[in-house]
């Protein structure tokens, strides 16, 4: 099963709030990544999910490190595995199941929004 990770990213120069979360989904040699304002919570209201450039697989491993280019600090705060497959087109909706980790449930990312719910 492919892996996922949730990073707390602080000090990013383009983040007026000073802290956000990066959701990474393993996708072959890289991770598809979205910026979230909050940690996804079961049955919470949808939140904005801003697509980011692909991240390196190393961020799926436990680590806390400076982000390249002076873009702050990131720390992995959650991880696990997911079932399902990512669509070939990165703009298409993502519908997977988070299992075996810190988050669980059905994750949907579509049209710039993210939801996590129990089936």
Buried (B, 14 or more C-beta within 10 A) or exposed (E): EBBBBBBBBBBBEEBEEEEBBBBBBBBEEBBBBBBBBEBBEEEEEBBEBEEBEBBEBEBBEEEEEEBEEEBBBBEBEBBBBBEBEBEEEEEEEBBBBBBEBBBBBBBBBBEEBBBBBEE
